[in-house]
Amino acid sequence: MSRVESAWPKYPGYAIDIVPMAGVGRASVGGILVAESSRCVLVRESDHRDQLYFPLEDVVDSVLTETDHHTICPFKGEASYYSLSVKGVVLDDALWWYPNPMDEVAGLAGYGAFYTDRVEVTGSIPFEDGDEATVRFPMWGTTADLVALMDAAPNGEGSFSTPPYPNPRLGTYFPMEWHKERRNVVEGGQLLGAAIVAAAKSRPDQRVSSAHMAFLKAVSFDAPLDLALEPHRQGSTLSTFGVAVSQETSVRATGLVMSDIGSDDLIRHVGPMPDVPPPSECPRHDFSVLGRDVRVVDDAYARQDGPAGPPELYLWTRFAAAPATQALHQALLAQATTHYSIGAALRPHPGISEAAAHRTVSMGPVNATIAFHDDVDVSEWLLTETRSIWAGRGSTQSQVRVFTADGRLVASKSVQAIVRSFDRPPDRLPRDYSTVM
């Protein structure tokens, strides 16, 4: 073993967190399982994608051949490598591990990780009914990360903030090429969710009943968000708050949130739930969020060009863990408000897809409204029905309804978005124009 000079004294703010994954990790080659473990750990390292590490004793020993290859990580130590041989397929140096990890990452002892461009690595979080929410690595993050980005923290009278993701942001210590490939644009629904949480914390005696937001300029994951709440009315039964969302001193979105104490039913009715197959009959869609299970009716959602269809999408969603408050349930529901509307609008139009977003086509939400009709539990199956009712003049309009599995309407939404061509390549556009959401 070579002597490794530690970089920890030079970069004391660097972070490597070793977090047990509360589920099952699997690795396979050509559909053949080479590792499976309920004792995997997520390694979350500054300026790196999350890696899933497996206990070496849970890797199929017969496929491993140790090699003479070694690499140096100044934060972890010297890595050794195994090649994999699976049914005649040999993958050289496809698994690495640290025989003598540095003290700062001593928890890596006995664990190894696979290169995900050669080995299919998945993490699955179980549900009580025996099903699983599965994500393939590299992933975006976990549902806990999503909650943290919307759990607005108070930092003064009428002032809230949310952190960057990850924190510290990517590229803080070392520039790496893969950073440039990352889609560094926050979903508009995330801003809506953060505003809902901020309003709920401002009036904890009331329940958020509706929220509206206009998206003025794109938001990135690289910097924190600041939310300023201005109470327009603080009543005993109903309150309203104006909201301004800023990033790096620039206002990115403005909106209005209402909360009230509710009332017993004087009248009640609900429109019929769409007649669609249950989640068990719908294929999964991997949105790269560990702990969220999404099933798409008729496999109709596609980020790449797909077959044409009607301007509508139906998706079943549930989360493996319930957040702590009703406002966070509402925020997770609101986060997807803007996500599917453009996908539904593009379905009838072959040759254009969300893969072109921010590259050759400017597309994104410009405003959204959500109304909460009943309490929301995102750990139970929810059906999101999205219908694009109009497209033209560079814009689209969608109506969205969210039902529980037993037919209760818990929320409805309205979304306006833009879909229009760039008149110049995006990298030659003025900065404010090219960053329209």
N, C-alpha and C positions, 0 to 999 in steps of 0.2 A: 504494500500500500504506500502511496506517495504522501508526503507531508502536505496538508492543505492549509493555506493561509486563510484564516477566518475573515470575512468581510463585516461581521457584526460590529466590531468597534468603529468602523468607518461609517456604517449606516445603522445607527441605533434605532431609527424609526421604522426600519424594515420589519415586515410582519410575516410570519408563517404560523398559521393556526391549524392545529390538527384536531378535527372535529369528528366524533363518532357519527356515522350515518345510521339513522334509525330505520333501516330497511335492509334490502338485499342487493348486493352488487354482483354483476355477472359479466364475464368476458368470454367472447366466442370468436372462432375463426371459421368462416364458411358455414355458419350455423351449428358448429360443434362447440360445446361448452368446454372451456379450458380453466375456468375459475368461477366459483360461486361461494359467497360468504355473507353471513349476517353480522360480521365483525369488521366491515370495511370502515375506513376513515376518509373524510374529505380533507384534502390538504389545500388550504386557501392561502396563497402566497402573493405578496405584492408583485405587481407587474407580470403576473402569470395567470393563465386560466386555471380554474379549479381542477384538481386531479383526484381521481378515486384510487386509493391505495388498498391492496388486498393483503391479508395475512398470507405469507408465502406458503404456509402449510395448507392453505385452502386452494392453492393452484395445483392442477393435475400434474403430478411429478413426472409422469411418463412423457410429457410433451416438451420438457425443459432440457436444454443443454447449456451449461455455463460456458461463457466465451472469455477470451482474453481482453475484450474491449472494456475500457474504463473512461469515465469522464469526471470532471471536477465541478462541483457547485460550491462557491465560497460561503454559502449559507447552510449547506446540508452536509457536505463532505464529499468523499470519493465514491462514485457509483460503480457497481458491478452490473453485469448484464447476462441475461439468458436469451438464447434463441429459442423459437418455438417450432416444433415439427408436428404438423397436424394433417393426417391423411395424405402424406406426400408433399404437402405445402410447407416450405421452410421460410420462416420470417426471422431474418438475422437481427439479433440484438433488439428484440421487440419488447422486452421487459427489463426494467432497471430497479435496483434496490441499493440501499446503503448499509453495508456490513457494520460500519462503525460511524453512525451519524453523529454530528456535533451535539454538544450538550443541549443547545437551544432547541433542537428537534429530536431529542432522545426517543420520543414516542414513535419515530419512524422505524425503529429497530424491529426487524422481522416482517416488514411490509415491503411490497413492491408495486409498481404501476406499469401499465401497458401504454404503448404509443397508440393513440386512438385513431390515427389515420390508417393503421394496419390491422388493429384488433377492435372489434365492436365491443364497447364497454357501456353498460347500462346500470342505472341505479333505480330501484323500485321501492316505493313506500307502500306498505300494506293497508288495506281497509278492513273493517270488522267483518265484511261479508266475504272475505277471502280474495277479493280482487286487488289489483295493484295500480298505482300511478307510476308510470315508467318514463324515464328520460334517458336519452343517449348523450354520452360525453363526446366532445366538450359541450357543456350546458351554459345557459345564461346565469342561472343562480337558483335559489330555493324560494319556496313560498314565504319563508321567514324574511328573506331579503326583500321581497315584494312588499310585505307588510311594513318593514322598517322604513321603506322609502315613502310611505304614505302616513306613517304614524307621526304627524307633525308635532314637534316639541315646542312648548311655549318658551319664549326667551324675553318676555317683556309684555307690557299691556298691549293687547291686540296684535302681538307679533309672534310668529311661529317660524320654524325652519325644519327642513328635511336634509339629510346628509347626501353627499355624492355617492356614487356606486361604481366600483368599490371605494372604500375609504382606508388609506389614501388612494387617490385616483390613479388610474393606469398611466404609466409613463413618468411617475414621480421620481423613480430612481434610475431606470434604464429604458432607453428607447428601444422598442422591439417592433418588427415589421408587422406582426399580426394585429397590433393596435389599429393600424390603418384600415384593416379589413372589417373592423367592428362597426356595426350600425349604431352610431352614437347619437340616437335621437329618442327622446322619451315619449312614450305614448301620451296623447292628450288626456286620456282617461285617468292617468296617474295623477295629474294635476287636480282633476276633479275630485279624486279620492282623497288627496291631501287636504283640500279645502273642506270637504265633508268632515274629516277628523278634527280639523282646527275649530270649526263651528261647534261640533259636538262637545269639545273640551271647553269652549267658551260658555255654553249653556248645558251643563251636564244634567239638568233637570228636565230637558226637552230632547226630543228625538228629531234628527234631521229628516225633513219630509220631501225636500226637493233641492236641486242645485243646478245652476246654469253657468256655463263658462264659455267665453270667447277666446280663442287661441290666436295670439297676435304674432308670435315669433317662436321659432323652434327652441326647444330646451334640450340640453345635453346631460349625460350622466356625470360629466367630469367635475361639476361644481355643485355646491348646495343650493337649495331653493329657499327663498324667503317669502313668507306669506303675511300680508298685512290685512287684518280684519277690521272693518269699520262698522260698528253696530248702527244700522238704520232705524231699527226698532227693537227694544227689548221688553216684550210684554210678558204677562203672566201665563198666557196661553200660546202666543206666537211671537217669534223673533225673526229678524232678517239681518243678514250681514253682507256688506260689500266685501269682495275679496280681490286683492291684487297679488299676483305671483311674479316675483322678480328673480332674476339670476344675473349675478355680476353687475348689479345696479340697473339693469335694463328690465322693464316690465315685459313679461312674456305672455301673461294671460290675465283677464279680469272676469269677475263673475259675481253671482248673487247666490247665497245659501239661505234657506228658510228652515226653521225648526218649530215644532209645536208639541203640545202635551197630548194630542189626540183626543178621541171621544168615543163613547159607545156608539154602535151602529144605529143610525136612524133609518138609513136605506143601505142596501148592499147588492151589487150584481157584478158580474165579471164576464168579459167576452170569452168565447170558447177557446180552449187550448188547441193548438195545431195537432192534427192526427199524424204523428210521426213514430217511427220505430223506437223502442226503448234503448237506453244506453248499451245494454248487453248485445244489441244487434248492430251497433254502429262502430266503425273502425276508430281506433285511437289516432289523435294527431299530436305530435310532439312539438310543443312550443318552447322547449328547452328550459322549463321551470320544474324543478324537482319538488314533488308533492302536490301537483295539480294534474288532475285527470281530465282530458278533453276528448269527447267523442263527437265526430262530425257525421250528421245524417247524410247518407248517400256519398260519403267521402268527398263532399262538394267543395271544401275549402282548399285553395291552392295558391301558394305564393308565386309559383311559376305558371307559365301558360298551361291551361288545361282545357278540357272540353267545355263548350258553351252550355249555358243552362239559364234558367230563370233568375232574375235579380233577387235572390233570396238565399239565406243560409240558416240552418238550424244546428245548434251545437249544444250538447250536454256537457256540463262542467261540475266538478266537485273538488274540494280540497281535502287532503288527508288529515289535516289538523285545523281545528276551529280557532280563529283569533280570539283575543280576550274580551273584546267589547263589540256591541252592536254596530258602532260607528266603523270599526275595522272590517266587519262583515260587509257593510255598505260600501266601504272603500274598495274592497276586492271586487265587488260586483261592478262598481263604477269604473274600475281600471279597464275593463273590457268594453266600455261603452263605445269608444271610438274605433276599436280594433277591427270589427267585422264589417262595418258599414261600407268601406271602400271595396272590400272583397266581394260583397254582395252586388255592388254596382258594376263591377268589372265582369261578372260572370257571363252576361250575354254578348261580350265583345271579344272575340278571339284575337290573339296577337298582342294583347296588352294585359299585364299582370302586375302585382305588387312588387315583383322582382325589379321593375323599372323605377320604383320610387326613389327619388333624390338622385337618380342617375340620368335618365332621359325624360322622365315625367315628374312634374311637380304634383304630388298628391299628399293629402293630409286633412285632418278635421279643421274647420274654422270655428265651429261652435257646437255645443252639445248641452242637452238638458236631460236630467234624470229625475223621476219622481218615484219615491218609495211608498208603496201602498200597504205593505205588511212587513213584519219583521223578516229578516233575511238570515238564513243559515247556509253558509257556503260549503259546509261539510256534507250537506245533502245534495242530491242531484238537482241541478237547475237547468231548465231548457231556455236558451236564448234564441228567440226568433227575430231575425233581421231581414227587413224588406226594403230594398231601394225603390222608392216610389217615383223617382224622377232623376234624370241625368241630362245635362245640356248646359250650354253657355259656360263650360268649364267647371260646373258644380254638380253635386249630387245631393239628394235628400233621402234620409232613411228613417224608418220607424222601427222601433225595437220593443219587444215585450219579453219579460222574463217570468217563467212559470216554475213552480215546484212540480215534482213528479206526480203529485195528486191533483194538479190542476189549479192551484192557487196562483193568482197573478200578484207577484211581489214587487215588481217594478216595471216602469215603461220609460222609454227614452226617445229622443229625437236628435238626429245628428245631421249637420250640414258639412260637406267636405268639398275640397277642390280636387279636380283631376284635369290637368292642363299641360300642354307641351312647353318645355323650355324653348325660348327663342335663340338661346346660345347654350353651349355646353355648360353644365353646372359649375365647373371650376373657373369659368370666365364671367360668371354673374356677380353683380354686387352682393356683398356678404348678406345684407338683410334679406334680399330677394331669394337668394339660394337656400336660405335656411327656413323658409316658410314650412310649417308643419304639414 
